[in-house]
Amino acid sequence: MNSTTWRNTVDAYLNDNGDEAADALIESSRRGVTDVDIAYLADGLAHSGQVLQRNPRAIDIASTGGPGSLSTLLTPLALHSMGFVVPKLAVPGRPAGAIDSLAQIRGFTARLTFEELTRAIESGRIAHIMADGTFAPADMKLFRRRQDVGAVNVPPLVIASLLAKKVALGISVVGLDVRVFRGGNLGSDTESAREHAKRFNRVAKLLGLTGICFISPQEGVPQPLIGRSESLVALKRILDGAANSWLHDHATTCLLMALRTAAKLDAEHAKVPSLAVLRMSFQTNLQQQGASYDAFEDAARQAELSRRRVLTAPRSCFVEVDLQRLRNAIVESRSGGEFADDVGVELVHRPGSWCEAGAPVARIRCGADAAFDRLADAFAFNPLPTTASVVVED
């Protein structure tokens, strides 16, 4: 596409923010755009609202999304505990993003004004806020339109949206957790995800940022607790040192991402934090935004005590989970407003593992029978695993 035409299309959207202009931008992004074009869009989206001054110590890790990942909930705490400034601007996830999980904590203020965010960063070095009309509002409106028309996973728009949020909050170094699964926002296979990740880093450089990407092939589910309150339960178990091996493995992956990203900015301070220090970082974050660590523990405890219906294996089998179907089932089963939280799943068996007939496979938090059935349909019980890693031959 001609760069002048692209810029005119971008400018038309930035001046209007309407659906027709957004649709024209979405359609144009499918016809081939350059790195410079994506950077132009990202910068325009960032400057559609308030912008924090670039901070050489500001760092963050974003994610392309994916059920079960805690990377955007845990890595900010790790980065903060290493002494960095961590301002985070986010949108609600499907089925559970970090900001909508934090919103389940009593007193937590997900939206801050420019002045409130500035004070939080100056006094505590960390804040995690919801994208709205203050920071990159044109990005939020475009993202909602992309959701409406099924254009969430258009790579140029994904890259522009992710980087716009970092420019808006003055980030200097940005990591990106690229989740690879069917329907993934930056690729459904490792090869395409790798190419999009390289482009993300190139566009970041054009905007004056240092980027680093982590490709996370997701044949299974990264950890067993999926849902908004379930994410808080998972975080509490990690911070309490009570994570099982499955959850601990994921926490280790998140920590390694934080260490690698921090080393891009200041290798000397990229050090493994203790659980006590991570808890202190989270306490600081919560206090800056009107909540407390006690309120976090209460929210996690209530989620653990919630009534759950048990899905059991109908026969001895290998359990499989369709991640895309599970995500859609959780989203479709929710009722209520922006941060609704009446559905969640705790997996008992890792996908691909063997279990006995009648053994619990998942504990499902939901009310209606229809919701339970919808979630149960995401599970398959097979005589052989579909992702076998060992082949025995004569």
Rosetta blueprint (number, residue, H / E / L):
1 M L
2 N L
3 S H
4 T H
5 T H
6 W H
7 R H
8 N H
9 T H
10 V H
11 D H
12 A H
13 Y H
14 L H
15 N H
16 D H
17 N L
18 G L
19 D H
20 E H
21 A H
22 A H
23 D H
24 A H
25 L H
26 I H
27 E H
28 S H
29 S H
30 R L
31 R L
32 G L
33 V L
34 T L
35 D H
36 V H
37 D H
38 I H
39 A H
40 Y H
41 L H
42 A H
43 D H
44 G H
45 L H
46 A H
47 H L
48 S L
49 G L
50 Q L
51 V L
52 L L
53 Q L
54 R L
55 N L
56 P L
57 R L
58 A E
59 I E
60 D E
61 I E
62 A E
63 S E
64 T L
65 G L
66 G L
67 P L
68 G L
69 S L
70 L L
71 S H
72 T H
73 L H
74 L H
75 T H
76 P H
77 L H
78 A H
79 L H
80 H H
81 S H
82 M L
83 G L
84 F L
85 V E
86 V E
87 P E
88 K E
89 L E
90 A E
91 V L
92 P L
93 G L
94 R L
95 P L
96 A L
97 G L
98 A H
99 I H
100 D H
101 S H
102 L H
103 A L
104 Q L
105 I L
106 R L
107 G L
108 F L
109 T L
110 A L
111 R L
112 L L
113 T L
114 F H
115 E H
116 E H
117 L H
118 T H
119 R H
120 A H
121 I H
122 E H
123 S H
124 G H
125 R L
126 I E
127 A E
128 H E
129 I E
130 M E
131 A L
132 D L
133 G L
134 T L
135 F L
136 A L
137 P H
138 A H
139 D H
140 M H
141 K H
142 L H
143 F H
144 R H
145 R H
146 R H
147 Q H
148 D H
149 V H
150 G L
151 A L
152 V L
153 N L
154 V L
155 P H
156 P H
157 L H
158 V H
159 I H
160 A H
161 S H
162 L H
163 L H
164 A H
165 K H
166 K H
167 V H
168 A H
169 L L
170 G L
171 I L
172 S L
173 V E
174 V E
175 G E
176 L E
177 D E
178 V E
179 R E
180 V E
181 F L
182 R L
183 G L
184 G L
185 N L
186 L L
187 G L
188 S L
189 D L
190 T H
191 E H
192 S H
193 A H
194 R H
195 E H
196 H H
197 A H
198 K H
199 R H
200 F H
201 N H
202 R H
203 V H
204 A H
205 K H
206 L H
207 L L
208 G L
209 L L
210 T E
211 G E
212 I E
213 C E
214 F E
215 I E
216 S E
217 P E
218 Q L
219 E L
220 G L
221 V L
222 P L
223 Q L
224 P L
225 L E
226 I E
227 G L
228 R H
229 S H
230 E H
231 S H
232 L H
233 V H
234 A H
235 L H
236 K H
237 R H
238 I H
239 L H
240 D L
241 G L
242 A L
243 A L
244 N L
245 S H
246 W H
247 L H
248 H H
249 D H
250 H H
251 A H
252 T H
253 T H
254 C H
255 L H
256 L H
257 M H
258 A H
259 L H
260 R H
261 T H
262 A H
263 A H
264 K H
265 L H
266 D H
267 A H
268 E H
269 H H
270 A L
271 K L
272 V L
273 P L
274 S L
275 L H
276 A H
277 V H
278 L H
279 R H
280 M H
281 S H
282 F H
283 Q H
284 T H
285 N H
286 L H
287 Q H
288 Q H
289 Q L
290 G L
291 A L
292 S L
293 Y H
294 D H
295 A H
296 F H
297 E H
298 D H
299 A H
300 A H
301 R H
302 Q H
303 A H
304 E H
305 L H
306 S L
307 R L
308 R L
309 R E
310 V E
311 L E
312 T E
313 A L
314 P L
315 R L
316 S L
317 C E
318 F E
319 V E
320 E E
321 V E
322 D L
323 L H
324 Q H
325 R H
326 L H
327 R H
328 N H
329 A H
330 I H
331 V H
332 E H
333 S H
334 R L
335 S L
336 G L
337 G L
338 E L
339 F L
340 A L
341 D L
342 D L
343 V L
344 G E
345 V E
346 E E
347 L E
348 V L
349 H L
350 R L
351 P L
352 G L
353 S L
354 W E
355 C E
356 E L
357 A L
358 G L
359 A L
360 P E
361 V E
362 A E
363 R E
364 I E
365 R E
366 C L
367 G L
368 A L
369 D H
370 A H
371 A H
372 F H
373 D H
374 R H
375 L H
376 A H
377 D L
378 A L
379 F E
380 A E
381 F E
382 N E
383 P L
384 L L
385 P L
386 T L
387 T L
388 A L
389 S L
390 V L
391 V L
392 V L
393 E L
394 D L
